[in-house]
């Protein structure tokens, strides 16, 4: 299975160009467009979301990951191999560090195509490598010199990293980072209580919960938390202990 994760935008022709390469080189491999709405130009936030998504998806798989604001610069092109055999292909900018885990093996991609755009490595470099790896082919890889970018980033990112179409605010705080339920989540100056699910709150009631991929999420019963709070991607959040 070849899973695409980018910030290109749903319906973007960049997605279609990359898919064309993957289907030409690996027509028999299942291609999944998981999302092309990753936090735009933000490898740190996109990496936190990628970690949560990758933990919830079948393994092993090959992930084609492109959130690459430094494309064309000195950042390295890499592959990370997780212990379960899952491979992550993309830029060495912190995007894949959390998802691959601390025990991952890292490699620099030695192969280069005859023609490679300075601004679209997703199509010309990462897609061909990911497709060939998904087919089980050999690709020129060398052990990475030095640790990957982001290896020392903490797993918790106290901000809104995504807003879904329902207006739910997905944060970069993993549910396993907090012990017990004695916390409120403060967003846009509002202290939000915890609830188990949507049916436990009245219409328009704000609450936070641990979502289906293990991240803390702020929602509202039958309404948009983003609109009610005037909050969006990049806004800070914090946990406060609830007395008693």
C-alpha positions in Angstrom: 0.0 0.0 0.0 1.2 3.5 -0.9 -0.2 6.3 1.2 0.0 9.9 0.1 0.2 12.7 2.7 0.8 16.3 1.5 -0.2 19.9 1.9 -0.9 20.4 -1.8 -4.7 20.9 -1.4 -7.5 18.6 -2.4 -8.1 18.8 -6.1 -4.7 20.4 -6.8 -3.0 19.5 -10.1 0.1 18.8 -8.1 -1.7 15.8 -6.6 -2.6 14.5 -10.0 0.9 14.9 -11.3 2.3 12.9 -8.4 -0.3 10.2 -8.7 0.5 9.8 -12.4 4.1 9.0 -11.5 3.0 6.5 -8.9 0.5 4.7 -11.1 3.0 4.5 -14.0 5.8 3.0 -11.9 3.6 0.8 -9.6 0.2 0.2 -11.3 -0.5 -2.9 -9.1 0.0 -1.1 -5.8 -3.0 0.3 -3.9 -2.7 4.1 -3.8 -4.4 5.9 -0.9 -4.8 9.7 -0.9 -5.1 10.0 2.9 -5.1 13.8 2.9 -3.7 16.6 0.9 -4.8 19.1 3.5 -1.9 18.7 6.0 -0.9 21.9 7.9 0.4 24.0 5.0 4.2 24.7 5.0 4.4 23.6 8.6 6.5 20.4 9.0 6.2 20.4 12.8 2.5 20.6 12.9 2.1 18.3 9.9 4.5 15.8 11.6 2.4 15.6 14.8 -0.7 14.9 12.7 1.2 12.4 10.6 2.3 10.5 13.7 -1.3 10.2 14.9 -2.6 9.1 11.5 0.3 6.6 10.9 -0.4 4.9 14.2 -4.0 4.3 13.2 -3.3 3.0 9.7 -2.4 -0.6 8.6 1.3 -1.6 8.6 3.6 -2.1 6.9 3.0 0.5 4.2 5.0 3.1 2.2 4.1 6.7 3.0 4.8 9.4 0.4 5.0 12.6 2.6 5.4 16.0 1.1 5.2 19.2 3.3 8.3 20.8 2.0 8.7 24.6 2.2 12.4 24.2 1.9 12.3 22.4 -1.5 15.3 23.1 -3.6 17.4 24.1 -0.6 20.0 22.2 1.4 17.5 19.9 3.2 18.1 16.2 2.5 15.8 13.7 0.8 15.4 10.7 3.0 13.7 7.4 3.8 12.8 6.3 7.3 12.2 2.7 8.1 10.1 2.0 11.2 10.4 -1.3 13.1 7.3 -2.8 11.6 8.6 -2.3 8.1 6.7 0.8 7.3 8.7 3.3 5.1 8.3 7.1 5.1 9.7 8.9 2.0 10.1 12.7 2.0 12.2 15.7 3.1 14.4 15.7 6.1 12.7 18.7 7.7 11.1 17.1 10.8 7.9 16.0 9.0 8.5 12.3 9.4 10.5 12.2 12.7 7.6 11.7 15.1 5.8 9.2 12.9 8.8 7.0 12.3 9.7 6.8 16.0 13.0 7.0 17.9 14.2 3.5 16.8 13.7 4.1 13.1 16.6 3.6 10.6 17.2 6.6 8.4 18.7 6.7 4.9 19.5 9.5 2.5 18.2 9.0 -1.1 21.2 8.6 -3.4 19.2 8.2 -6.6 18.3 11.3 -8.7 16.2 11.4 -11.9 17.6 12.8 -15.1 15.3 15.8 -14.8 14.3 17.2 -11.4 12.4 20.4 -10.9 13.9 22.7 -8.3 10.4 23.2 -6.8 8.6 19.9 -7.2 10.6 17.1 -5.6 7.3 15.4 -4.7 6.7 14.5 -8.3 10.3 14.1 -9.6 12.1 12.5 -6.6 9.9 11.3 -3.8 7.1 9.8 -5.8 9.4 7.6 -8.0 11.3 6.4 -4.9 8.1 5.7 -3.0 6.5 3.8 -5.9 9.6 1.6 -6.4 9.9 0.8 -2.7 6.2 -0.1 -2.7 6.9 -2.6 -5.4 9.8 -4.0 -3.5 12.4 -2.7 -5.8 15.9 -1.6 -4.8 16.6 2.1 -4.5 20.0 3.7 -3.9 20.0 4.6 -0.2 22.8 5.5 2.1 22.8 5.6 5.9 21.9 9.1 7.0 24.9 11.1 8.3 23.8 12.5 11.7 20.4 12.5 13.2 17.3 13.6 11.2 15.8 17.0 11.7 13.1 16.8 14.4 14.6 13.8 16.3 14.6 15.9 19.5 11.3 17.7 19.1 8.8 17.0 21.9 5.8 15.0 20.9 3.4 17.6 22.4 2.5 20.7 20.3 0.2 23.0 22.3 -1.7 24.5 19.4 -4.5 23.9 16.9 -2.9 21.9 14.1 -6.0 21.3 12.0 -9.7 22.3 11.6 -11.9 19.7 10.0 -15.0 20.5 7.9 -17.2 20.3 11.0 -15.3 23.1 12.7 -13.6 20.8 15.2 -10.2 22.0 16.4 -7.6 19.3 16.3 -4.7 20.0 18.6 -1.2 18.7 18.7 -1.6 17.2 22.2 -1.6 13.4 22.2 -4.2 11.9 24.6 -1.5 9.6 26.1 0.4 12.8 27.2 -2.1 13.4 30.0 -2.9 11.2 32.9 -6.5 10.9 33.9 -9.3 13.4 32.9 -8.8 16.2 35.4 -8.0 18.9 32.9 -9.7 21.7 31.1 -8.5 22.9 27.8 -8.1 26.7 27.3 -8.6 27.9 23.8 -9.1 31.6 22.7 -9.5 32.5 26.4 -12.3 30.0 27.0 -12.0 27.2 29.5 -13.4 24.1 27.8 -14.4 21.0 29.9 -14.0 17.4 28.9 -16.8 15.2 27.7 -16.8 11.7 26.3 -18.6 12.3 23.0 -21.0 14.6 21.2 -24.2 13.1 22.7 -23.0 14.0 26.2 -23.3 17.8 25.6 -26.2 20.1 24.7 -26.5 21.7 21.3 -23.8 24.3 21.0 -22.0 23.1 24.1 -18.2 23.2 23.8 -16.1 20.3 25.0 -12.8 18.5 24.4 -12.2 14.8 24.0 -9.6 12.4 22.8 -10.4 11.8 19.1 -10.3 8.6 17.0 -6.6 9.1 16.2 -5.6 9.8 19.8 -5.3 13.7 19.7 -7.1 16.2 21.9 -9.8 17.8 20.0 -12.2 20.7 20.7 -15.8 20.4 19.4 -19.3 21.6 19.9 -22.6 19.8 20.0 -24.1 20.2 16.5 -22.0 23.4 15.8 -18.6 24.6 14.8 -16.2 25.1 17.6 -14.0 27.1 15.3 -16.8 29.6 14.7 -17.9 29.7 18.3 -14.4 30.4 19.5 -13.1 32.4 16.6 -10.1 30.0 16.6 -8.2 28.3 13.9 -5.0 26.6 12.9 -1.9 27.8 14.7 -3.8 29.2 17.7 -2.3 28.3 21.1 -4.0 25.9 23.5 -3.1 25.0 27.1 -4.2 22.5 29.7 -5.3 23.5 33.1 -5.8 21.2 36.1 -9.4 21.0 37.3 -9.6 21.2 41.1 -11.2 18.2 42.8 
